[in-house]
């Protein structure tokens, strides 16, 4: 996960994340239990050599308690 902000975040993935696709993320924050379950929509995606795919401006659709 990268570039976290109030309007969304950026992620790196080994799989292609197509713009406008809905995805689920489970985020582990050190010393915080349980994991955060985040639903969002990909705004843009591009291939980054050596990293895989970078999706940016991932818009939050829902933040769920994963208990």
C-alpha positions as CSV (number, residue, x, y, z in Angstrom):
1,X,0.0,0.0,0.0
2,X,1.3,3.5,-0.9
3,X,0.1,7.1,-0.9
4,X,-2.6,6.8,1.7
5,X,-4.8,9.9,2.0
6,X,-8.4,11.0,2.6
7,X,-9.3,10.5,-1.0
8,X,-7.9,7.0,-1.4
9,X,-4.7,5.2,-1.7
10,X,-2.3,3.5,-4.1
11,X,-1.5,-0.2,-4.2
12,X,1.0,-2.5,-5.9
13,X,-0.3,-5.9,-7.1
14,X,1.1,-8.8,-9.1
15,X,-2.3,-9.1,-10.8
16,X,-3.7,-6.5,-13.2
17,X,-6.2,-4.2,-11.6
18,X,-8.5,-2.7,-14.2
19,X,-9.9,0.9,-13.8
20,X,-13.4,0.9,-12.5
21,X,-13.1,-2.6,-11.0
22,X,-14.2,-3.1,-7.4
23,X,-11.7,-4.8,-5.1
24,X,-11.4,-5.8,-1.5
25,X,-8.3,-5.2,0.6
26,X,-7.4,-6.6,4.0
27,X,-4.9,-4.3,5.7
28,X,-2.8,-5.4,8.7
29,X,-1.7,-2.4,10.8
30,X,1.0,-3.2,13.3
31,X,-0.3,-3.5,16.9
32,X,-3.9,-3.2,15.6
33,X,-6.3,-6.1,15.6
34,X,-8.2,-7.2,13.7
35,X,-7.3,-6.4,10.1
36,X,-9.2,-3.7,8.3
37,X,-11.4,-4.8,5.4
38,X,-11.6,-2.0,2.8
39,X,-13.8,-2.1,-0.3
40,X,-12.9,0.3,-3.1
41,X,-12.8,1.1,-6.8
42,X,-9.7,1.4,-8.9
43,X,-9.4,4.7,-10.7
44,X,-6.2,4.1,-12.7
45,X,-3.7,1.3,-13.2
46,X,-0.3,0.9,-15.0
47,X,2.5,-1.6,-15.2
48,X,5.6,-0.7,-13.2
49,X,8.7,-2.6,-14.2
50,X,10.1,-4.7,-11.3
51,X,6.9,-4.1,-9.2
52,X,4.0,-5.5,-11.1
53,X,0.9,-3.3,-11.4
54,X,0.3,-0.1,-9.7
55,X,-3.2,1.1,-9.1
56,X,-3.8,4.6,-7.9
57,X,-6.5,6.8,-6.5
58,X,-8.2,3.7,-5.1
59,X,-11.5,5.2,-4.0
60,X,-13.0,4.0,-0.7
61,X,-16.5,2.5,-1.0
62,X,-16.7,0.9,2.4
63,X,-14.6,0.3,5.5
64,X,-15.6,-2.8,7.4
65,X,-14.8,-4.4,10.7
66,X,-13.4,-7.8,9.8
67,X,-14.2,-9.5,13.1
